[in-house]
Amino acid sequence: MRFVIQRVSEASVTVQQQVIGRIGKGFLVLIGVSDSDTQEIADKMIRKMTGLRIFEDENGKTNLSLAQVDGSLLLVSQFTLYADCRKGNRPSFIRAGEPKAAEAMYEYIIGKCREIVPVVERGEFGADMKVGLINDGPFTVLLDSDEL
């Protein structure tokens, strides 16, 4: 499982010219799922993500977590995080999770995050989405379950 976490001042996701998710201060999280991912892996990733202290405190140090700044989440499925570009110029996505299982895992992640974070917005699995953001910093972190 891979999470690309971007600290944002604001972010939104649009499908067919309609905004379906919007947050202010918080994390825009692009979520990639593989076939080997489990709910236990998702739980570990969620704990790590929500515990990250990457917001600035009163001294300008990255020392505050999402909860400490009353931050929100915008969760967007992103199978292309499993692109394999080793051969040729056209990426292969065979390491990305099978769509039905990946969608179930995405829904699980959303549900678990809503138990922890008061405001959780989302994209639409499998849709052509337009994601807009103001990256605060910029500050972007990659979490890979193979490295936790």
GIHUDA-V760605 format. One record per residue. D_LAST is the distance of its C-alpha to the last C-alpha in whole Angstrom. Layout:
D_LAST
D_LAST
//
This chain:
10
11
12
14
15
18
20
24
27
28
27
28
28
32
33
36
37
36
34
32
29
29
27
28
26
22
19
20
17
17
16
15
15
15
18
15
13
14
15
12
9
11
12
8
8
12
11
9
11
14
14
13
16
18
21
24
26
30
29
27
24
21
20
21
19
20
22
23
25
26
24
23
21
22
20
21
20
20
20
21
17
17
20
21
23
24
27
30
30
29
25
25
23
23
19
19
19
23
24
25
22
20
23
22
18
19
22
20
17
20
22
19
19
22
22
20
22
26
26
24
25
24
25
27
25
27
29
30
29
30
27
29
27
28
25
25
24
23
20
17
13
11
8
7
5
6
4
0
//
